[in-house]
């Protein structure tokens, strides 16, 4: 099936789909010929681009999110859907984008080793709630002190689909118990670390806009980019995206001085 890059973009805010498209355009510049798939409820936004889409229907999103009880279940289940269509998947959240060639990511993905964005250490206090609940991930009893990995980036081999399915199943136990939105990445990191497998950081040239201030700035910049370039051909959009800045210069930080989330 080959190696593939993937994104998941859904929701009422078009920023997520536009972010995925912008990131994919940069990816096509740095990794020409990259096989890219987007799982999305807005497939029309990607029409005409060398990007494959898989449509997320309202019914499927309800199912993936455990009846609407946990939004990030869509991401956990969606990664499995993407991985079923390739040998090795390199997934990025829609607010992640490459600033260099990241194709070497696949050489570090194997049945016994996965890569994620970064290690976050012991989970925070909300996870203490599962310590004596007897929650299982596979045969492992969870205590809430297992290492947490950030899933903004995930490189995983097709052989680990069973592990990801166990992770997805374990998430449902935590709904309403763990007062945090990160159960998805907690369970994925644990599952990919079981049975002798390991997880490591990605160490690739990738930037993000995942804080409030960065996201406000990126939203305006993305709107301006597609307004100025959306009518052009693919090759011109790819080159324009590669030269386009989403990160904030000092003057931009100064203009956002009333925002404390830098």
Secondary structure, DSSP 8 states (H G I E B T S, - for coil): --EEEEEEE-SS-THHHHHHHHHHHHHHHHSTT--EEEEES-GGGGTTSS-EEEE--HHHHHHHTTTTT-TTHHHHHHHHHHHTT-SEEEEE-TTEEESS--GGGGGG-BTTEEEEEEEEEE--GGGGGGTTTT-EETTEE--S-SEEEEEEEEEEEGGGHHHHHHHHHHHHHHTTTS-SS-HHHHHHHHHTTSTT-EEEE---SEEE--SHHHHHHHHHHHHHHHHHHTTS-HHHHHHHHHT---S--HHHHHHTTT----
